[in-house]
Amino acid sequence: MPEPLTVGVEEEFFAVDPQERRPLNDTTALLEFAHRLPGGRESYSAELRTCMLESKTGICRTLDQVRAELRELRAGLGHAAQETGGRIVAAGTLALTDWRTQEFLDQSRTHFIVDRYAWMARTHVMCACQVHVGVPDRDTAIQVVNRVRPWLPLLNALSASSPFWMGEDTGFASYRGTVWESWPMGGIPPVFSSYEEYVERMAALTRNDTINDVGQLYWDVRPGTNYRTVEFRPADSCTTVDDTVLQAGLCRALVKHALDELQRNSDGPDPWPELLRAAKWRAARYGLSADLLDPVSGELVPAGELIDRLLRMVGPALEHAGDHDEVAKLLARKKIDGTSADRQRAVLAAGGTFADVTDLLVRQTAAP
């Protein structure tokens, strides 16, 4: 039997002032401390804003390995933050963020983004989680990308952790999920016939200055930019390790399911673009707290039922990787506990403040 597909995870975090509960503007000392940890220079890096940091796992074969590396990386970054006067938060947005006071990294690539995308970039203070799944070659990556598109909205709903923005409740479970739709290369990608066609289109977008490089394709899924992978990008930064492990397990299963379909020459789903866009909007709006749109059938179904449909579909792929019990358990708990967005709103509903919300996020980010 073939080995399970490889998987790797990148997580983005806010560095937070423990007194003000606002993002720190200078994380130089924090990152320098993290880089002195064993393997720290390869594992931690700065992000678009100076208040944001990123960690990345190695290449993993099992979800147990993913979980262990995520715990170690979060613990290391949390220790670095504690030693330099900060705290770490994993969430799509931070309630007490004010984009007008947050600085950008002083890098040429960042300058291009700010200059080209103007208001979109200047107001963007958001964190995400990306999952990379190994595939045999670039053409296969494109075919997989085409086939996994219908389930990207549900991955966004499961990870929803960005209900607040600039001290206000947005009404969305994943406000971050809606913001990316306005970027020229954001949201759910189109279908490509081959990797060659993909390269031709990306070259045209680079020539006409829409993007500076393929790293500025912010679609919810894309071929890996440096490796033979499929990169999933719909998820908010996942507050808990469990939520990140769930994303990793589901993304790998979706890729394996697509590969099995390709091997059987089975037709993949081909939902209308309008349905995909509507499904993504509804997932970002409600998370798991209302009916979601099945983009294949076009019907509204309870969020729990859509989760069950996905689990049935990728069940054999999960069994192949030895992930079924773990992912089924995490999904069952998710249907009961809801999302990070739900937990954050519950703090306010109980009479808490945005500072209390941030404290909750700090604790859950650090929890094993």
N, C-alpha and C positions, 0 to 999 in steps of 0.2 A: 504494500500500500504506500502511495506517495507520502512524503513528509508533509505535515501541516504547513500552510503558507506562513511566511515570515510576517511579522507585524512590528511596527515601531510607533511611538507616540510623542508628540510635541505638546507641551502645556504652557499656556501663557498666564502670568500672574501680575496682580497689582502689588506694589510695595506701599504699605500704608503707615502713616504716623499713628502710633497707638493712643495718643492723647486726642488729636483732632479727628481721627478716623477718616482723614483725607489722604489722597495719594501723595507720596513723597516725590519731590521734584529732582532730587539728586540721589541716585542709587549707585554712585561710583564706588563708595566704600563697601556697600553691600555686595556688589558684583566682584570686586577685588577679593573680598573675603571668601566668597563662593568659589572663585577660581583657584584659591589655595587649598581647597578640599581635594581629596583623592579623585582624580578624573574630572575635577570641576571645570577646567578650561574647555573640555570637550562637551560637557553636559549643560552648561549655563551660558546664556548670552543676553545682551540687551535687545529690546524690541523697538518699535517705532517711536514711542514716547519714553522719556527718561524715567517715568514712574512704572514702566512695564518691563518684565523679565520673562525669559523663556527657558524651559528645560526640555531635554530630549533624551529618551531612552536609547539603549542600544537596539540591535536587531534581536527580536524575541521570537521564540518558537511556541511558548505556552502562555496562557493567561496568568498562571502563577508567576512566571518570570516577569510579565508586564506589571503585575501588582507589586512584586518585590522591588522592582526598579522605580516605580512611581513613588512608593513609600520612601525609599532611600533618597530620591531626588527632592521630594518635598521636605523631608527632614533636614537635608543639607541646606536647602535654601531658607527654611525657617530658622535654622541655627544661625546662618549668616545674617539674617534680618535681625534676630534678637541681639546679636553681638554688636550690631551697628545702629541700634535704636529704631528698628522698624518691625513690621509684621507682614505676613504674606497672605493674600486673598486670591482664591480662584473663583472668579465669577465673570460673566460676560460684561457687566457694567458694575460700577460702584456708585451707590446712591449719592454720596457727597462729593462726587467729582465735579469740577468746574473746568471744562476744556480750555477756557480762556487763561487759566493759570498754569497749564501743563505744557512743558517744553518738549521739543522734538530732539532726537539724536542729531548731532552735528555730523551728518554723513551726506555724501553727494546723492546717494539713492533716495534718502529721505527728503532732500531738498527738491528733487524731481517730483516726488509724490505730492508734496505740499504745493509746489508751483503749478503742476498740471491739474490736480483735482481740487484745489482751492478750498471752498467751504467744506466739502465732503471730508477732506483730509484734516482740516483745522479742528473740526468738531469731533473727530474720531478718537475716542479714548475707550477702547473696547478690547476684550481678551477672548481668545478662542482656544479650541483644542483640535489638533489635527492628528489623524490616524493614517499611517502609510502601510499598505499591504503589498507584498512582493508578487510580481507576475513575471511570466517568462520573457516577454519582449514588449516593445512599444506598441506594435499593432494590436497585440492582445489587450494592452492597457486601454486603448481607445475603445475596443469592443466592450470591455467590462464597464468603462465609464458610461457608455450608452445604455447599458442594461440596468445599472443600479440607480439611475436617476429617480424612478418613482418613489424610492424609499428614503430619499434625502430629507423630505419634510418631517418624517417621523423621527429620524435621528436628531433633528433640530428640536422637536418637541420634547424628547426624552432628556435633552441636556439643558433645557431652558433655565437660565440663571441671570437674566438681565431685565427685571421688571421695572427698575428705577433709572431715572436719568435726570441729572441736574436738580436733585432734591424733589423730584415729582414721580408719582406713579404713572407710568406710560399707558397702563391698561393692557400692555403686552406681557406675555411670559418671557419672550425673547425679543426685546427691543433691538438688540444687536442683529437678530435675524432679518429684521425689516430694513435696517440701514444698508446692509450690503447689497440689497436689491437695486439701490440707486446708483451704484458704481457701474461704469461702463462694462466691466468684465466681472460682475458679481452675479450672485444667484445661481440658478440651475443652468448648466451649459447646454448648448445645442447638440444635436447628433452629428457625429463625424463619420464619414465612410471609411477612413483609414488614417493612420498616423501621418502619412504623406500629406493628406488634405489638411490635417491639423497644423502641421509645420508651415504649410503655405499660408494659411490664414493668420497664424501668429506672426509670420514674417511681414505680412502686409500691415498688421496692427502696429508692429514695431516701426516699420518704415514711415507710417503716417503719424507717429508720435502719440498714438493712443496709449501704448504701454512702452516702458523702457526696456523690459525684458519679460520672459515668460513667468518669472516670479511674481509679476504683477497681474497675473490671472487669478482673480479672487473668487472664482466659481466654487460652488459647494463640493465639487469633485473635479479632479483633473489628473492627467498623467503626471507622475513624479517629474520634477524639473531636473534632478541630478541622478536619479536612480530608476531602475525598472520597477516602478511601483504604481499603484493607484492611490492617490492622496485624497482622503475625505476631509472636508472642511466645513460642514454645516453646523457643527456643535459649538455652542457657547463654551467658554472655559468651564470645565466640570468642577463643581465645588467639592465633591467627595471623590476619593479614590475609586469607590464602587462605581460611580457614574462613568469615570474614565475607562475602567476595565470593561464596563458594559459596551461603551462605544467601540472599543477595540475588538471585542468578541463579535459584535454584530457586523462591523465593517469587514472583518476577515470572512465571516460566513457569507455575506453578500457577494464578495469577490469569488469565493469558492462556488457558490451557487451559479453565478454567471459563467464561470469557467466550465462547469458541468453542462450547462445549457449549450455553450459553444461546441463542446465536444460531441454532443448529441445532435448538433445542427438544429436545435430547437429555436423557434422564433422567440425573441424576448418581447416584453410589453412595449407598446408604442403609444403612450398616453398623449393626448393633446397638450401642446404647450400651455394653453389656457388653464387646463386642469392642474398641471404641475405648479403653475404660478399660484393658483388659488389654494392648492394644498399647502404650499409653503407659507403663504400668508396666514392661513388658518392655524397652522402649527405654531407659528411665531406668536400669533395673537393669544391663543388659549393654552399652549402647552398640552397637558393631559387633562385639563379641567373641563373640557367640553367635547362634543363630537368632532371628529376629524374627517377629512376628505380622503377617501380611498382613490388615488389618482388613476388606478387601473379601471375600476368599475364606475367611477364617477359618483358614488353614493356617499352620503354622510353616515358614519358609523361611530359608536362609542369608542373612545380612545383605547380602552381595554381590548375591544374586539379587533381593532387594527393591529395592536401589539400581538394578539394571538395569531392573526393571519400571517404576520411576518415570521413569528416563531415557527409556525407550521411549514412555511415555505423554506426557511433556511435550516430546518431541523436536521436533515441529513448532513449538511455542511458542518453544522455544529458538532454532530456526532463524530464526523471524520477527524475533527481537530481535538476531540475530547473536551469540548467546551459546553455541551448541551446542558448539563446539570447546573453549572455555574451561571450561564446566561439565563436559563429559565428561572432560577432562584432570584437573580437580580431583577428580572422583569416583573416577577410576581410581587416583589417588595416595592418596586416602582409604582405599580398600579395601586398599592395601598398608601404609600407615603407621599406620592406626588413628586414634584420637581423642586429644585432649589428655589425657583421663583415662588412656589407655594409656601415654602418654609419661611422665606424672607417676608412675605406679606403677612404670614401668621404672627410674626413678631409685632408688627404695627397693629394688627387687629387686637392683640392682647394688651395694647397700651404702650408698647415700646416705641423707641425712636430709631432714626436711621443709624445713630451710633450703636444702638443695640443690634441692629441688623448686621452691621460691619463686624461686631464682636462675634456674632454667631458664625459668620463666614470665616473669620479667622480660626475659630475652634474647629469647624468642620473641614477646613482646608488641611489642618494639621492632624486630624484624626486618622488613625491607621485603617 
